[in-house]
Amino acid sequence: GLTVYNGQMQKQLNNQLDELNALAASMQQVSIIERQISPLMTRMIDTLEAFVALDVPFLAEERNARVAGLKEMLERADIAVSEKFRRVLEAYQVEVDYGRTIEAYSGLLSIDGAEQNVDFLRIGRVSFIYQSRDGAKMGLWDTKTKSWSKLDASYRTDINKGLRIARKQLAPDLVVVPLNVTDASE
């Protein structure tokens, strides 16, 4: 019985030694991955910054502040690499969500050389519209010219409806608004 017991214990000991060797190799891989993840996060943040700069200019201050916060976070030693990576991925998720949501917010915009308080309506990334508070002036962000193009009064009702839907004051419904259309070759 003792010989059988010693044989079983030797097998368990051999298995434990194999596991220790596998863990040691795995720990070596973790340090290699950790060294590679920092440059990856730097590239991801630079790409995100370029994307925000080239994208439709909605919530520009908030989005640029998010990127600046990520850059600052990368330099901090008191935050684990895993937490840094999680926050970078979270910022990417926020940007992805902008493409499939509707939002309304107020802000200042220079119209005809004068700062005016306007309501912005963003429908995904395909339509970014402003309307002055009195409803007299409306415009659509043109991605080709990177400027606002004026809209005629025929869109006023639908823009008001879109603003109310985005503010959850009205049930979701079909809204006819102008879109930014770009060529597939761009």
C-alpha positions as CSV (number, residue, x, y, z in Angstrom):
1,G,0.0,0.0,0.0
2,L,2.9,2.3,0.8
3,T,4.4,1.8,-2.6
4,V,1.1,2.6,-4.4
5,Y,0.7,5.7,-2.2
6,N,4.2,6.9,-2.9
7,G,3.6,6.4,-6.6
8,Q,0.5,8.5,-6.5
9,M,2.2,11.3,-4.5
10,Q,5.1,11.3,-7.1
11,K,2.6,11.7,-9.9
12,Q,1.0,14.6,-8.1
13,L,4.3,16.2,-7.4
14,N,5.3,15.9,-11.1
15,N,2.0,17.5,-12.1
16,Q,2.5,20.3,-9.6
17,L,6.0,20.9,-11.0
18,D,4.6,21.0,-14.5
19,E,2.0,23.6,-13.4
20,L,4.7,25.7,-11.7
21,N,6.8,25.7,-15.0
22,A,3.7,26.6,-16.9
23,L,2.9,29.5,-14.5
24,A,6.5,30.8,-14.7
25,A,6.3,30.8,-18.5
26,S,2.9,32.5,-18.3
27,M,4.3,35.2,-15.9
28,Q,7.1,35.8,-18.4
29,Q,4.5,36.3,-21.1
30,V,2.6,38.8,-18.9
31,S,5.6,41.0,-18.6
32,I,6.1,40.9,-22.4
33,I,2.5,41.8,-23.0
34,E,2.6,44.5,-20.4
35,R,5.6,46.1,-22.2
36,Q,3.7,45.9,-25.5
37,I,0.4,47.2,-24.3
38,S,1.7,50.7,-23.3
39,P,2.8,51.6,-26.9
40,L,-0.5,50.1,-28.1
41,M,-2.5,52.3,-25.8
42,T,-0.5,55.4,-26.9
43,R,-1.3,54.6,-30.6
44,M,-5.0,54.0,-29.7
45,I,-5.2,57.4,-27.9
46,D,-3.4,59.2,-30.8
47,T,-5.9,57.5,-33.3
48,L,-8.8,58.6,-31.1
49,E,-7.5,62.1,-31.0
50,A,-7.2,62.2,-34.8
51,F,-10.6,60.7,-35.2
52,V,-12.2,63.4,-32.9
53,A,-10.4,66.2,-34.8
54,L,-11.6,64.9,-38.2
55,D,-15.1,64.0,-37.1
56,V,-18.3,66.1,-37.0
57,P,-17.5,68.8,-34.3
58,F,-20.2,67.9,-31.7
59,L,-19.4,68.1,-28.0
60,A,-15.9,69.1,-29.0
61,E,-14.8,70.3,-25.5
62,E,-16.0,67.1,-23.8
63,R,-14.5,64.8,-26.4
64,N,-11.1,66.6,-26.4
65,A,-11.1,66.6,-22.6
66,R,-11.6,62.9,-22.7
67,V,-8.6,62.4,-24.9
68,A,-6.5,64.8,-22.8
69,G,-7.5,62.9,-19.7
70,L,-6.4,59.6,-21.3
71,K,-3.0,61.0,-22.2
72,E,-2.6,62.3,-18.7
73,M,-3.6,59.0,-17.2
74,L,-1.0,57.1,-19.3
75,E,1.8,58.9,-17.5
76,R,0.5,58.1,-14.0
77,A,2.2,55.3,-12.1
78,D,-0.5,54.8,-9.5
79,I,-3.0,53.3,-12.1
80,A,-2.6,49.7,-13.1
81,V,-2.0,48.9,-16.8
82,S,-5.3,46.9,-16.9
83,E,-7.2,49.9,-15.6
84,K,-5.6,52.2,-18.2
85,F,-6.5,49.8,-21.0
86,R,-10.1,49.5,-19.7
87,R,-10.4,53.3,-19.7
88,V,-9.1,53.6,-23.3
89,L,-11.5,50.9,-24.4
90,E,-14.3,52.7,-22.6
91,A,-13.5,56.0,-24.5
92,Y,-13.7,54.0,-27.8
93,Q,-17.1,52.6,-26.7
94,V,-18.3,56.2,-26.0
95,E,-17.3,57.2,-29.5
96,V,-19.0,54.2,-31.1
97,D,-22.2,55.0,-29.2
98,Y,-22.2,58.5,-30.7
99,G,-22.8,56.9,-34.1
100,R,-26.0,55.3,-33.1
101,T,-27.7,57.7,-30.7
102,I,-29.7,61.0,-31.0
103,E,-28.8,63.9,-28.8
104,A,-29.8,67.5,-28.3
105,Y,-27.9,70.1,-26.4
106,S,-27.5,73.9,-26.2
107,G,-24.4,75.9,-26.9
108,L,-22.9,79.0,-28.4
109,L,-22.3,79.3,-32.2
110,S,-21.0,82.2,-34.3
111,I,-23.6,82.9,-36.9
112,D,-23.0,85.8,-39.3
113,G,-20.2,87.1,-37.1
114,A,-22.3,87.1,-33.9
115,E,-22.3,84.6,-31.0
116,Q,-25.7,83.1,-30.6
117,N,-27.2,80.6,-28.2
118,V,-28.5,77.7,-30.3
119,D,-29.9,74.2,-29.9
120,F,-27.8,71.4,-31.5
121,L,-29.4,68.2,-32.8
122,R,-27.1,65.3,-33.5
123,I,-28.5,62.1,-35.2
124,G,-25.7,59.6,-35.1
125,R,-22.9,60.9,-37.2
126,V,-25.0,61.5,-40.3
127,S,-26.8,64.7,-39.3
128,F,-25.5,67.5,-37.1
129,I,-27.9,70.5,-37.1
130,Y,-28.3,73.8,-35.3
131,Q,-31.3,75.9,-34.8
132,S,-31.3,79.4,-33.2
133,R,-33.5,79.7,-30.1
134,D,-36.1,81.8,-32.0
135,G,-36.1,79.1,-34.8
136,A,-35.2,81.7,-37.5
137,K,-31.8,80.3,-38.3
138,M,-30.9,76.7,-39.0
139,G,-27.9,75.0,-40.4
140,L,-26.3,71.6,-41.2
141,W,-22.7,70.7,-40.7
142,D,-21.1,70.0,-44.1
143,T,-18.3,67.5,-43.7
144,K,-16.8,68.3,-47.0
145,T,-16.4,72.0,-46.4
146,K,-16.1,71.7,-42.6
147,S,-18.5,74.5,-42.2
148,W,-22.2,75.2,-41.6
149,S,-24.6,75.4,-44.5
150,K,-27.8,77.2,-44.0
151,L,-31.1,75.3,-44.1
152,D,-34.4,76.7,-45.4
153,A,-37.5,77.0,-43.2
154,S,-39.1,73.8,-44.6
155,Y,-37.0,71.8,-42.1
156,R,-38.1,73.8,-39.0
157,T,-41.0,71.5,-37.9
158,D,-38.9,68.3,-38.3
159,I,-35.9,69.8,-36.5
160,N,-38.2,70.9,-33.6
161,K,-39.6,67.4,-33.5
162,G,-36.1,65.9,-33.6
163,L,-35.0,68.1,-30.7
164,R,-38.1,67.1,-28.6
165,I,-37.4,63.4,-29.4
166,A,-33.8,63.7,-28.4
167,R,-34.8,65.4,-25.1
168,K,-37.3,62.5,-24.5
169,Q,-40.2,65.0,-24.6
170,L,-41.8,63.1,-27.5
171,A,-42.0,59.4,-28.4
172,P,-39.6,58.3,-31.1
173,D,-40.9,58.9,-34.5
174,L,-39.8,59.4,-38.1
175,V,-38.0,62.7,-38.6
176,V,-37.0,64.1,-42.0
177,V,-33.7,66.0,-41.7
178,P,-30.9,66.7,-44.1
179,L,-28.0,64.2,-44.0
180,N,-24.3,64.5,-44.5
181,V,-23.6,62.3,-47.6
182,T,-20.0,61.5,-48.4
183,D,-18.6,59.5,-51.3
184,A,-17.6,55.9,-50.6
185,S,-14.2,56.6,-52.3
186,E,-13.2,59.2,-49.6
